Amino acid sequence: MSKVAINFKTDKELKEAFYRVVKEMHTTPTSLFNMFMSHTVQNRSITISLPKENTKMTEQEFYEMIDKSLESGLKPMSMEDLKALHQG
């Protein structure tokens, strides 16, 4: 599988805060974005729920956590749902 780079612009302070949180989670921005993109493609929705405490989490554990959240009744949110929350 060939790899490509994705570039996007964001607020400097947000990026710095994000990198601090990612480091606390013992992962990398690349790993986190790859997990996010894989989940979004597989489920055609965006569902994010991560613990606030410092924990080491493998990609498999991340997907298991998502599955448990969905099984417990957490509703996946589509882009339309997210836009409605943002606007409302």
PyMOL Python script that loads the backbone (N, CA, C, O; Angstrom):
from pymol import cmd

cmd.read_pdbstr("""\
ATOM      1  N   MET A   1       0.845  -1.165   0.000  1.00  0.00           N
ATOM      2  CA  MET A   1       0.000   0.000   0.000  1.00  0.00           C
ATOM      3  C   MET A   1       0.898   1.237   0.000  1.00  0.00           C
ATOM      4  O   MET A   1       1.760   1.380   0.866  1.00  0.00           O
ATOM      5  N   SER A   2       0.698   2.117  -0.955  1.00  0.00           N
ATOM      6  CA  SER A   2       1.510   3.323  -1.016  1.00  0.00           C
ATOM      7  C   SER A   2       0.984   4.361  -0.032  1.00  0.00           C
ATOM      8  O   SER A   2      -0.204   4.383   0.291  1.00  0.00           O
ATOM      9  N   LYS A   3       1.866   5.202   0.429  1.00  0.00           N
ATOM     10  CA  LYS A   3       1.531   6.232   1.413  1.00  0.00           C
ATOM     11  C   LYS A   3       1.534   7.592   0.734  1.00  0.00           C
ATOM     12  O   LYS A   3       2.326   7.838  -0.176  1.00  0.00           O
ATOM     13  N   VAL A   4       0.647   8.474   1.178  1.00  0.00           N
ATOM     14  CA  VAL A   4       0.601   9.843   0.690  1.00  0.00           C
ATOM     15  C   VAL A   4       0.547  10.777   1.888  1.00  0.00           C
ATOM     16  O   VAL A   4       0.187  10.363   2.990  1.00  0.00           O
ATOM     17  N   ALA A   5       0.901  12.022   1.674  1.00  0.00           N
ATOM     18  CA  ALA A   5       0.827  13.036   2.726  1.00  0.00           C
ATOM     19  C   ALA A   5      -0.437  13.857   2.537  1.00  0.00           C
ATOM     20  O   ALA A   5      -0.855  14.134   1.413  1.00  0.00           O
ATOM     21  N   ILE A   6      -1.035  14.241   3.656  1.00  0.00           N
ATOM     22  CA  ILE A   6      -2.199  15.127   3.640  1.00  0.00           C
ATOM     23  C   ILE A   6      -1.804  16.386   4.403  1.00  0.00           C
ATOM     24  O   ILE A   6      -1.320  16.303   5.532  1.00  0.00           O
ATOM     25  N   ASN A   7      -2.005  17.533   3.798  1.00  0.00           N
ATOM     26  CA  ASN A   7      -1.693  18.805   4.445  1.00  0.00           C
ATOM     27  C   ASN A   7      -2.960  19.625   4.591  1.00  0.00           C
ATOM     28  O   ASN A   7      -3.785  19.673   3.678  1.00  0.00           O
ATOM     29  N   PHE A   8      -3.116  20.271   5.745  1.00  0.00           N
ATOM     30  CA  PHE A   8      -4.240  21.176   5.941  1.00  0.00           C
ATOM     31  C   PHE A   8      -3.833  22.266   6.919  1.00  0.00           C
ATOM     32  O   PHE A   8      -2.878  22.106   7.679  1.00  0.00           O
ATOM     33  N   LYS A   9      -4.552  23.358   6.895  1.00  0.00           N
ATOM     34  CA  LYS A   9      -4.255  24.484   7.775  1.00  0.00           C
ATOM     35  C   LYS A   9      -5.158  24.425   9.001  1.00  0.00           C
ATOM     36  O   LYS A   9      -6.322  24.035   8.919  1.00  0.00           O
ATOM     37  N   THR A  10      -4.588  24.825  10.147  1.00  0.00           N
ATOM     38  CA  THR A  10      -5.349  24.900  11.388  1.00  0.00           C
ATOM     39  C   THR A  10      -4.759  26.005  12.247  1.00  0.00           C
ATOM     40  O   THR A  10      -3.680  26.522  11.956  1.00  0.00           O
ATOM     41  N   ASP A  11      -5.457  26.356  13.280  1.00  0.00           N
ATOM     42  CA  ASP A  11      -5.010  27.372  14.218  1.00  0.00           C
ATOM     43  C   ASP A  11      -3.754  26.893  14.951  1.00  0.00           C
ATOM     44  O   ASP A  11      -3.684  25.735  15.363  1.00  0.00           O
ATOM     45  N   LYS A  12      -2.775  27.762  15.114  1.00  0.00           N
ATOM     46  CA  LYS A  12      -1.503  27.388  15.733  1.00  0.00           C
ATOM     47  C   LYS A  12      -1.700  26.878  17.161  1.00  0.00           C
ATOM     48  O   LYS A  12      -1.130  25.852  17.535  1.00  0.00           O
ATOM     49  N   GLU A  13      -2.501  27.584  17.958  1.00  0.00           N
ATOM     50  CA  GLU A  13      -2.721  27.171  19.346  1.00  0.00           C
ATOM     51  C   GLU A  13      -3.442  25.823  19.420  1.00  0.00           C
ATOM     52  O   GLU A  13      -3.138  24.998  20.281  1.00  0.00           O
ATOM     53  N   LEU A  14      -4.399  25.605  18.512  1.00  0.00           N
ATOM     54  CA  LEU A  14      -5.114  24.328  18.479  1.00  0.00           C
ATOM     55  C   LEU A  14      -4.145  23.190  18.157  1.00  0.00           C
ATOM     56  O   LEU A  14      -4.192  22.131  18.783  1.00  0.00           O
ATOM     57  N   LYS A  15      -3.274  23.414  17.185  1.00  0.00           N
ATOM     58  CA  LYS A  15      -2.290  22.391  16.817  1.00  0.00           C
ATOM     59  C   LYS A  15      -1.392  22.058  18.002  1.00  0.00           C
ATOM     60  O   LYS A  15      -1.149  20.886  18.291  1.00  0.00           O
ATOM     61  N   GLU A  16      -0.902  23.082  18.683  1.00  0.00           N
ATOM     62  CA  GLU A  16      -0.015  22.846  19.825  1.00  0.00           C
ATOM     63  C   GLU A  16      -0.735  22.088  20.937  1.00  0.00           C
ATOM     64  O   GLU A  16      -0.166  21.172  21.530  1.00  0.00           O
ATOM     65  N   ALA A  17      -1.975  22.460  21.223  1.00  0.00           N
ATOM     66  CA  ALA A  17      -2.761  21.767  22.249  1.00  0.00           C
ATOM     67  C   ALA A  17      -3.023  20.324  21.831  1.00  0.00           C
ATOM     68  O   ALA A  17      -2.933  19.409  22.650  1.00  0.00           O
ATOM     69  N   PHE A  18      -3.348  20.124  20.553  1.00  0.00           N
ATOM     70  CA  PHE A  18      -3.599  18.780  20.028  1.00  0.00           C
ATOM     71  C   PHE A  18      -2.362  17.900  20.183  1.00  0.00           C
ATOM     72  O   PHE A  18      -2.468  16.759  20.633  1.00  0.00           O
ATOM     73  N   TYR A  19      -1.200  18.415  19.817  1.00  0.00           N
ATOM     74  CA  TYR A  19       0.032  17.636  19.925  1.00  0.00           C
ATOM     75  C   TYR A  19       0.326  17.274  21.382  1.00  0.00           C
ATOM     76  O   TYR A  19       0.816  16.178  21.658  1.00  0.00           O
ATOM     77  N   ARG A  20       0.031  18.190  22.324  1.00  0.00           N
ATOM     78  CA  ARG A  20       0.234  17.874  23.744  1.00  0.00           C
ATOM     79  C   ARG A  20      -0.672  16.726  24.178  1.00  0.00           C
ATOM     80  O   ARG A  20      -0.228  15.802  24.859  1.00  0.00           O
ATOM     81  N   VAL A  21      -1.944  16.787  23.783  1.00  0.00           N
ATOM     82  CA  VAL A  21      -2.896  15.735  24.150  1.00  0.00           C
ATOM     83  C   VAL A  21      -2.496  14.408  23.519  1.00  0.00           C
ATOM     84  O   VAL A  21      -2.522  13.370  24.181  1.00  0.00           O
ATOM     85  N   VAL A  22      -2.130  14.438  22.252  1.00  0.00           N
ATOM     86  CA  VAL A  22      -1.722  13.216  21.551  1.00  0.00           C
ATOM     87  C   VAL A  22      -0.511  12.591  22.246  1.00  0.00           C
ATOM     88  O   VAL A  22      -0.444  11.372  22.406  1.00  0.00           O
ATOM     89  N   LYS A  23       0.433  13.418  22.655  1.00  0.00           N
ATOM     90  CA  LYS A  23       1.618  12.910  23.357  1.00  0.00           C
ATOM     91  C   LYS A  23       1.217  12.265  24.680  1.00  0.00           C
ATOM     92  O   LYS A  23       1.744  11.211  25.037  1.00  0.00           O
ATOM     93  N   GLU A  24       0.287  12.884  25.414  1.00  0.00           N
ATOM     94  CA  GLU A  24      -0.201  12.318  26.675  1.00  0.00           C
ATOM     95  C   GLU A  24      -0.866  10.961  26.456  1.00  0.00           C
ATOM     96  O   GLU A  24      -0.857  10.111  27.346  1.00  0.00           O
ATOM     97  N   MET A  25      -1.437  10.763  25.275  1.00  0.00           N
ATOM     98  CA  MET A  25      -2.118   9.508  24.944  1.00  0.00           C
ATOM     99  C   MET A  25      -1.142   8.451  24.427  1.00  0.00           C
ATOM    100  O   MET A  25      -1.547   7.340  24.087  1.00  0.00           O
ATOM    101  N   HIS A  26       0.139   8.800  24.370  1.00  0.00           N
ATOM    102  CA  HIS A  26       1.191   7.876  23.918  1.00  0.00           C
ATOM    103  C   HIS A  26       0.936   7.371  22.497  1.00  0.00           C
ATOM    104  O   HIS A  26       1.091   6.187  22.200  1.00  0.00           O
ATOM    105  N   THR A  27       0.545   8.293  21.640  1.00  0.00           N
ATOM    106  CA  THR A  27       0.357   7.952  20.232  1.00  0.00           C
ATOM    107  C   THR A  27       0.914   9.099  19.404  1.00  0.00           C
ATOM    108  O   THR A  27       1.559   9.997  19.944  1.00  0.00           O
ATOM    109  N   THR A  28       0.674   9.079  18.110  1.00  0.00           N
ATOM    110  CA  THR A  28       1.157  10.139  17.228  1.00  0.00           C
ATOM    111  C   THR A  28      -0.021  10.734  16.468  1.00  0.00           C
ATOM    112  O   THR A  28      -1.047  10.075  16.305  1.00  0.00           O
ATOM    113  N   PRO A  29       0.115  11.969  16.003  1.00  0.00           N
ATOM    114  CA  PRO A  29      -0.946  12.543  15.185  1.00  0.00           C
ATOM    115  C   PRO A  29      -1.249  11.675  13.959  1.00  0.00           C
ATOM    116  O   PRO A  29      -2.411  11.509  13.589  1.00  0.00           O
ATOM    117  N   THR A  30      -0.218  11.129  13.336  1.00  0.00           N
ATOM    118  CA  THR A  30      -0.427  10.277  12.161  1.00  0.00           C
ATOM    119  C   THR A  30      -1.273   9.064  12.506  1.00  0.00           C
ATOM    120  O   THR A  30      -2.225   8.751  11.791  1.00  0.00           O
ATOM    121  N   SER A  31      -0.939   8.373  13.594  1.00  0.00           N
ATOM    122  CA  SER A  31      -1.719   7.195  13.999  1.00  0.00           C
ATOM    123  C   SER A  31      -3.159   7.572  14.302  1.00  0.00           C
ATOM    124  O   SER A  31      -4.089   6.874  13.900  1.00  0.00           O
ATOM    125  N   LEU A  32      -3.339   8.672  15.010  1.00  0.00           N
ATOM    126  CA  LEU A  32      -4.685   9.094  15.379  1.00  0.00           C
ATOM    127  C   LEU A  32      -5.517   9.447  14.147  1.00  0.00           C
ATOM    128  O   LEU A  32      -6.675   9.042  14.050  1.00  0.00           O
ATOM    129  N   PHE A  33      -4.943  10.192  13.211  1.00  0.00           N
ATOM    130  CA  PHE A  33      -5.684  10.536  11.996  1.00  0.00           C
ATOM    131  C   PHE A  33      -5.965   9.301  11.141  1.00  0.00           C
ATOM    132  O   PHE A  33      -7.033   9.206  10.537  1.00  0.00           O
ATOM    133  N   ASN A  34      -5.035   8.359  11.080  1.00  0.00           N
ATOM    134  CA  ASN A  34      -5.287   7.122  10.333  1.00  0.00           C
ATOM    135  C   ASN A  34      -6.426   6.324  10.951  1.00  0.00           C
ATOM    136  O   ASN A  34      -7.269   5.790  10.230  1.00  0.00           O
ATOM    137  N   MET A  35      -6.462   6.234  12.294  1.00  0.00           N
ATOM    138  CA  MET A  35      -7.571   5.537  12.959  1.00  0.00           C
ATOM    139  C   MET A  35      -8.892   6.250  12.678  1.00  0.00           C
ATOM    140  O   MET A  35      -9.905   5.613  12.389  1.00  0.00           O
ATOM    141  N   PHE A  36      -8.865   7.575  12.766  1.00  0.00           N
ATOM    142  CA  PHE A  36     -10.063   8.374  12.512  1.00  0.00           C
ATOM    143  C   PHE A  36     -10.573   8.170  11.084  1.00  0.00           C
ATOM    144  O   PHE A  36     -11.768   7.968  10.870  1.00  0.00           O
ATOM    145  N   MET A  37      -9.663   8.225  10.111  1.00  0.00           N
ATOM    146  CA  MET A  37     -10.074   8.059   8.718  1.00  0.00           C
ATOM    147  C   MET A  37     -10.580   6.646   8.452  1.00  0.00           C
ATOM    148  O   MET A  37     -11.582   6.475   7.757  1.00  0.00           O
ATOM    149  N   SER A  38      -9.908   5.634   8.991  1.00  0.00           N
ATOM    150  CA  SER A  38     -10.352   4.247   8.797  1.00  0.00           C
ATOM    151  C   SER A  38     -11.748   4.034   9.363  1.00  0.00           C
ATOM    152  O   SER A  38     -12.608   3.440   8.713  1.00  0.00           O
ATOM    153  N   HIS A  39     -11.966   4.521  10.572  1.00  0.00           N
ATOM    154  CA  HIS A  39     -13.281   4.367  11.199  1.00  0.00           C
ATOM    155  C   HIS A  39     -14.360   5.097  10.389  1.00  0.00           C
ATOM    156  O   HIS A  39     -15.450   4.563  10.182  1.00  0.00           O
ATOM    157  N   THR A  40     -14.057   6.304   9.936  1.00  0.00           N
ATOM    158  CA  THR A  40     -15.020   7.089   9.170  1.00  0.00           C
ATOM    159  C   THR A  40     -15.394   6.378   7.875  1.00  0.00           C
ATOM    160  O   THR A  40     -16.569   6.335   7.512  1.00  0.00           O
ATOM    161  N   VAL A  41     -14.416   5.826   7.181  1.00  0.00           N
ATOM    162  CA  VAL A  41     -14.679   5.116   5.924  1.00  0.00           C
ATOM    163  C   VAL A  41     -15.472   3.841   6.186  1.00  0.00           C
ATOM    164  O   VAL A  41     -16.439   3.561   5.478  1.00  0.00           O
ATOM    165  N   GLN A  42     -15.077   3.067   7.191  1.00  0.00           N
ATOM    166  CA  GLN A  42     -15.756   1.802   7.478  1.00  0.00           C
ATOM    167  C   GLN A  42     -17.202   2.004   7.906  1.00  0.00           C
ATOM    168  O   GLN A  42     -18.076   1.223   7.531  1.00  0.00           O
ATOM    169  N   ASN A  43     -17.462   3.054   8.694  1.00  0.00           N
ATOM    170  CA  ASN A  43     -18.792   3.247   9.271  1.00  0.00           C
ATOM    171  C   ASN A  43     -19.608   4.350   8.610  1.00  0.00           C
ATOM    172  O   ASN A  43     -20.787   4.529   8.912  1.00  0.00           O
ATOM    173  N   ARG A  44     -18.975   5.079   7.715  1.00  0.00           N
ATOM    174  CA  ARG A  44     -19.623   6.203   7.046  1.00  0.00           C
ATOM    175  C   ARG A  44     -20.243   7.172   8.053  1.00  0.00           C
ATOM    176  O   ARG A  44     -21.296   7.759   7.804  1.00  0.00           O
ATOM    177  N   SER A  45     -19.579   7.323   9.179  1.00  0.00           N
ATOM    178  CA  SER A  45     -19.998   8.267  10.214  1.00  0.00           C
ATOM    179  C   SER A  45     -18.782   8.610  11.064  1.00  0.00           C
ATOM    180  O   SER A  45     -17.733   7.974  10.969  1.00  0.00           O
ATOM    181  N   ILE A  46     -18.948   9.619  11.885  1.00  0.00           N
ATOM    182  CA  ILE A  46     -17.865  10.045  12.759  1.00  0.00           C
ATOM    183  C   ILE A  46     -18.294   9.810  14.198  1.00  0.00           C
ATOM    184  O   ILE A  46     -19.273  10.390  14.669  1.00  0.00           O
ATOM    185  N   THR A  47     -17.558   8.960  14.887  1.00  0.00           N
ATOM    186  CA  THR A  47     -17.821   8.672  16.292  1.00  0.00           C
ATOM    187  C   THR A  47     -16.498   8.760  17.028  1.00  0.00           C
ATOM    188  O   THR A  47     -15.578   7.990  16.751  1.00  0.00           O
ATOM    189  N   ILE A  48     -16.397   9.685  17.956  1.00  0.00           N
ATOM    190  CA  ILE A  48     -15.153   9.834  18.699  1.00  0.00           C
ATOM    191  C   ILE A  48     -15.473   9.868  20.189  1.00  0.00           C
ATOM    192  O   ILE A  48     -16.290  10.670  20.642  1.00  0.00           O
ATOM    193  N   SER A  49     -14.828   9.000  20.933  1.00  0.00           N
ATOM    194  CA  SER A  49     -14.969   8.976  22.383  1.00  0.00           C
ATOM    195  C   SER A  49     -13.691   8.401  22.955  1.00  0.00           C
ATOM    196  O   SER A  49     -13.442   7.200  22.853  1.00  0.00           O
ATOM    197  N   LEU A  50     -12.883   9.251  23.555  1.00  0.00           N
ATOM    198  CA  LEU A  50     -11.622   8.801  24.120  1.00  0.00           C
ATOM    199  C   LEU A  50     -11.587   9.130  25.604  1.00  0.00           C
ATOM    200  O   LEU A  50     -12.116  10.162  26.015  1.00  0.00           O
ATOM    201  N   PRO A  51     -10.975   8.274  26.415  1.00  0.00           N
ATOM    202  CA  PRO A  51     -10.887   8.562  27.850  1.00  0.00           C
ATOM    203  C   PRO A  51      -9.985   9.762  28.102  1.00  0.00           C
ATOM    204  O   PRO A  51      -9.039  10.005  27.352  1.00  0.00           O
ATOM    205  N   LYS A  52     -10.282  10.513  29.164  1.00  0.00           N
ATOM    206  CA  LYS A  52      -9.474  11.683  29.485  1.00  0.00           C
ATOM    207  C   LYS A  52      -8.195  11.321  30.223  1.00  0.00           C
ATOM    208  O   LYS A  52      -7.213  12.060  30.155  1.00  0.00           O
ATOM    209  N   GLU A  53      -8.192  10.191  30.932  1.00  0.00           N
ATOM    210  CA  GLU A  53      -6.997   9.817  31.682  1.00  0.00           C
ATOM    211  C   GLU A  53      -5.893   9.368  30.732  1.00  0.00           C
ATOM    212  O   GLU A  53      -6.149   8.945  29.605  1.00  0.00           O
ATOM    213  N   ASN A  54      -4.686   9.470  31.206  1.00  0.00           N
ATOM    214  CA  ASN A  54      -3.538   9.052  30.405  1.00  0.00           C
ATOM    215  C   ASN A  54      -3.505   7.536  30.329  1.00  0.00           C
ATOM    216  O   ASN A  54      -3.266   6.859  31.329  1.00  0.00           O
ATOM    217  N   THR A  55      -3.742   7.015  29.153  1.00  0.00           N
ATOM    218  CA  THR A  55      -3.695   5.573  28.960  1.00  0.00           C
ATOM    219  C   THR A  55      -2.999   5.283  27.645  1.00  0.00           C
ATOM    220  O   THR A  55      -3.061   6.075  26.705  1.00  0.00           O
ATOM    221  N   LYS A  56      -2.347   4.156  27.594  1.00  0.00           N
ATOM    222  CA  LYS A  56      -1.781   3.689  26.333  1.00  0.00           C
ATOM    223  C   LYS A  56      -2.847   2.864  25.648  1.00  0.00           C
ATOM    224  O   LYS A  56      -3.439   1.976  26.260  1.00  0.00           O
ATOM    225  N   MET A  57      -3.092   3.148  24.396  1.00  0.00           N
ATOM    226  CA  MET A  57      -4.141   2.447  23.677  1.00  0.00           C
ATOM    227  C   MET A  57      -3.620   2.025  22.311  1.00  0.00           C
ATOM    228  O   MET A  57      -3.090   2.835  21.550  1.00  0.00           O
ATOM    229  N   THR A  58      -3.781   0.756  22.021  1.00  0.00           N
ATOM    230  CA  THR A  58      -3.413   0.272  20.696  1.00  0.00           C
ATOM    231  C   THR A  58      -4.552   0.579  19.732  1.00  0.00           C
ATOM    232  O   THR A  58      -5.660   0.914  20.151  1.00  0.00           O
ATOM    233  N   GLU A  59      -4.275   0.463  18.460  1.00  0.00           N
ATOM    234  CA  GLU A  59      -5.316   0.686  17.460  1.00  0.00           C
ATOM    235  C   GLU A  59      -6.462  -0.302  17.655  1.00  0.00           C
ATOM    236  O   GLU A  59      -7.629   0.069  17.529  1.00  0.00           O
ATOM    237  N   GLN A  60      -6.138  -1.558  17.961  1.00  0.00           N
ATOM    238  CA  GLN A  60      -7.173  -2.575  18.193  1.00  0.00           C
ATOM    239  C   GLN A  60      -8.036  -2.193  19.397  1.00  0.00           C
ATOM    240  O   GLN A  60      -9.258  -2.326  19.346  1.00  0.00           O
ATOM    241  N   GLU A  61      -7.414  -1.722  20.477  1.00  0.00           N
ATOM    242  CA  GLU A  61      -8.171  -1.297  21.663  1.00  0.00           C
ATOM    243  C   GLU A  61      -9.078  -0.118  21.333  1.00  0.00           C
ATOM    244  O   GLU A  61     -10.192  -0.020  21.847  1.00  0.00           O
ATOM    245  N   PHE A  62      -8.592   0.781  20.469  1.00  0.00           N
ATOM    246  CA  PHE A  62      -9.393   1.926  20.044  1.00  0.00           C
ATOM    247  C   PHE A  62     -10.663   1.450  19.345  1.00  0.00           C
ATOM    248  O   PHE A  62     -11.757   1.926  19.649  1.00  0.00           O
ATOM    249  N   TYR A  63     -10.519   0.512  18.409  1.00  0.00           N
ATOM    250  CA  TYR A  63     -11.685   0.001  17.690  1.00  0.00           C
ATOM    251  C   TYR A  63     -12.618  -0.776  18.618  1.00  0.00           C
ATOM    252  O   TYR A  63     -13.837  -0.704  18.465  1.00  0.00           O
ATOM    253  N   GLU A  64     -12.062  -1.519  19.578  1.00  0.00           N
ATOM    254  CA  GLU A  64     -12.895  -2.239  20.542  1.00  0.00           C
ATOM    255  C   GLU A  64     -13.699  -1.260  21.398  1.00  0.00           C
ATOM    256  O   GLU A  64     -14.864  -1.508  21.707  1.00  0.00           O
ATOM    257  N   MET A  65     -13.068  -0.146  21.778  1.00  0.00           N
ATOM    258  CA  MET A  65     -13.762   0.870  22.558  1.00  0.00           C
ATOM    259  C   MET A  65     -14.919   1.462  21.749  1.00  0.00           C
ATOM    260  O   MET A  65     -16.005   1.682  22.285  1.00  0.00           O
ATOM    261  N   ILE A  66     -14.687   1.716  20.475  1.00  0.00           N
ATOM    262  CA  ILE A  66     -15.743   2.247  19.615  1.00  0.00           C
ATOM    263  C   ILE A  66     -16.883   1.246  19.508  1.00  0.00           C
ATOM    264  O   ILE A  66     -18.050   1.621  19.623  1.00  0.00           O
ATOM    265  N   ASP A  67     -16.557  -0.026  19.289  1.00  0.00           N
ATOM    266  CA  ASP A  67     -17.592  -1.062  19.196  1.00  0.00           C
ATOM    267  C   ASP A  67     -18.420  -1.135  20.468  1.00  0.00           C
ATOM    268  O   ASP A  67     -19.646  -1.224  20.398  1.00  0.00           O
ATOM    269  N   LYS A  68     -17.771  -1.098  21.637  1.00  0.00           N
ATOM    270  CA  LYS A  68     -18.499  -1.145  22.910  1.00  0.00           C
ATOM    271  C   LYS A  68     -19.408   0.071  23.059  1.00  0.00           C
ATOM    272  O   LYS A  68     -20.533  -0.048  23.546  1.00  0.00           O
ATOM    273  N   SER A  69     -18.928   1.234  22.644  1.00  0.00           N
ATOM    274  CA  SER A  69     -19.746   2.446  22.728  1.00  0.00           C
ATOM    275  C   SER A  69     -20.988   2.316  21.860  1.00  0.00           C
ATOM    276  O   SER A  69     -22.085   2.693  22.272  1.00  0.00           O
ATOM    277  N   LEU A  70     -20.814   1.786  20.667  1.00  0.00           N
ATOM    278  CA  LEU A  70     -21.955   1.607  19.765  1.00  0.00           C
ATOM    279  C   LEU A  70     -22.928   0.570  20.314  1.00  0.00           C
ATOM    280  O   LEU A  70     -24.142   0.745  20.218  1.00  0.00           O
ATOM    281  N   GLU A  71     -22.396  -0.517  20.894  1.00  0.00           N
ATOM    282  CA  GLU A  71     -23.249  -1.558  21.473  1.00  0.00           C
ATOM    283  C   GLU A  71     -24.036  -1.035  22.668  1.00  0.00           C
ATOM    284  O   GLU A  71     -25.142  -1.506  22.934  1.00  0.00           O
ATOM    285  N   SER A  72     -23.479  -0.070  23.388  1.00  0.00           N
ATOM    286  CA  SER A  72     -24.157   0.460  24.566  1.00  0.00           C
ATOM    287  C   SER A  72     -25.194   1.521  24.208  1.00  0.00           C
ATOM    288  O   SER A  72     -25.838   2.086  25.092  1.00  0.00           O
ATOM    289  N   GLY A  73     -25.354   1.786  22.932  1.00  0.00           N
ATOM    290  CA  GLY A  73     -26.406   2.701  22.500  1.00  0.00           C
ATOM    291  C   GLY A  73     -25.933   4.058  22.031  1.00  0.00           C
ATOM    292  O   GLY A  73     -26.755   4.902  21.672  1.00  0.00           O
ATOM    293  N   LEU A  74     -24.640   4.293  22.024  1.00  0.00           N
ATOM    294  CA  LEU A  74     -24.129   5.556  21.515  1.00  0.00           C
ATOM    295  C   LEU A  74     -24.452   5.656  20.038  1.00  0.00           C
ATOM    296  O   LEU A  74     -24.144   4.745  19.269  1.00  0.00           O
ATOM    297  N   LYS A  75     -25.069   6.752  19.638  1.00  0.00           N
ATOM    298  CA  LYS A  75     -25.476   6.920  18.243  1.00  0.00           C
ATOM    299  C   LYS A  75     -24.334   7.538  17.442  1.00  0.00           C
ATOM    300  O   LYS A  75     -23.841   8.610  17.794  1.00  0.00           O
ATOM    301  N   PRO A  76     -23.911   6.877  16.375  1.00  0.00           N
ATOM    302  CA  PRO A  76     -22.904   7.494  15.505  1.00  0.00           C
ATOM    303  C   PRO A  76     -23.463   8.788  14.914  1.00  0.00           C
ATOM    304  O   PRO A  76     -24.659   8.888  14.645  1.00  0.00           O
ATOM    305  N   MET A  77     -22.601   9.763  14.718  1.00  0.00           N
ATOM    306  CA  MET A  77     -23.042  11.049  14.183  1.00  0.00           C
ATOM    307  C   MET A  77     -22.551  11.217  12.755  1.00  0.00           C
ATOM    308  O   MET A  77     -21.375  11.011  12.454  1.00  0.00           O
ATOM    309  N   SER A  78     -23.462  11.587  11.900  1.00  0.00           N
ATOM    310  CA  SER A  78     -23.101  11.873  10.512  1.00  0.00           C
ATOM    311  C   SER A  78     -22.571  13.300  10.435  1.00  0.00           C
ATOM    312  O   SER A  78     -22.643  14.047  11.411  1.00  0.00           O
ATOM    313  N   MET A  79     -22.045  13.673   9.292  1.00  0.00           N
ATOM    314  CA  MET A  79     -21.596  15.052   9.096  1.00  0.00           C
ATOM    315  C   MET A  79     -22.757  16.024   9.263  1.00  0.00           C
ATOM    316  O   MET A  79     -22.567  17.124   9.783  1.00  0.00           O
ATOM    317  N   GLU A  80     -23.954  15.638   8.831  1.00  0.00           N
ATOM    318  CA  GLU A  80     -25.127  16.496   8.980  1.00  0.00           C
ATOM    319  C   GLU A  80     -25.443  16.716  10.457  1.00  0.00           C
ATOM    320  O   GLU A  80     -25.783  17.829  10.861  1.00  0.00           O
ATOM    321  N   ASP A  81     -25.332  15.648  11.273  1.00  0.00           N
ATOM    322  CA  ASP A  81     -25.551  15.771  12.719  1.00  0.00           C
ATOM    323  C   ASP A  81     -24.554  16.747  13.336  1.00  0.00           C
ATOM    324  O   ASP A  81     -24.925  17.603  14.138  1.00  0.00           O
ATOM    325  N   LEU A  82     -23.286  16.608  12.954  1.00  0.00           N
ATOM    326  CA  LEU A  82     -22.259  17.492  13.496  1.00  0.00           C
ATOM    327  C   LEU A  82     -22.494  18.944  13.090  1.00  0.00           C
ATOM    328  O   LEU A  82     -22.327  19.854  13.902  1.00  0.00           O
ATOM    329  N   LYS A  83     -22.883  19.159  11.832  1.00  0.00           N
ATOM    330  CA  LYS A  83     -23.164  20.518  11.368  1.00  0.00           C
ATOM    331  C   LYS A  83     -24.336  21.114  12.126  1.00  0.00           C
ATOM    332  O   LYS A  83     -24.308  22.290  12.487  1.00  0.00           O
ATOM    333  N   ALA A  84     -25.375  20.308  12.373  1.00  0.00           N
ATOM    334  CA  ALA A  84     -26.546  20.786  13.110  1.00  0.00           C
ATOM    335  C   ALA A  84     -26.162  21.178  14.536  1.00  0.00           C
ATOM    336  O   ALA A  84     -26.641  22.189  15.049  1.00  0.00           O
ATOM    337  N   LEU A  85     -25.308  20.395  15.174  1.00  0.00           N
ATOM    338  CA  LEU A  85     -24.853  20.730  16.522  1.00  0.00           C
ATOM    339  C   LEU A  85     -24.065  22.031  16.516  1.00  0.00           C
ATOM    340  O   LEU A  85     -24.226  22.870  17.402  1.00  0.00           O
ATOM    341  N   HIS A  86     -23.223  22.188  15.523  1.00  0.00           N
ATOM    342  CA  HIS A  86     -22.381  23.377  15.428  1.00  0.00           C
ATOM    343  C   HIS A  86     -23.221  24.633  15.187  1.00  0.00           C
ATOM    344  O   HIS A  86     -22.927  25.698  15.731  1.00  0.00           O
ATOM    345  N   GLN A  87     -24.258  24.504  14.378  1.00  0.00           N
ATOM    346  CA  GLN A  87     -25.098  25.651  14.036  1.00  0.00           C
ATOM    347  C   GLN A  87     -26.104  25.975  15.135  1.00  0.00           C
ATOM    348  O   GLN A  87     -26.520  27.123  15.287  1.00  0.00           O
ATOM    349  N   GLY A  88     -26.493  24.957  15.897  1.00  0.00           N
ATOM    350  CA  GLY A  88     -27.590  25.136  16.817  1.00  0.00           C
ATOM    351  C   GLY A  88     -27.234  25.373  18.202  1.00  0.00           C
ATOM    352  O   GLY A  88     -28.114  25.536  19.047  1.00  0.00           O
TER     353      GLY A  88
END
""", "prot")
cmd.dss("prot")
cmd.show_as("cartoon", "prot")
cmd.util.cbc("prot")
cmd.orient("prot")
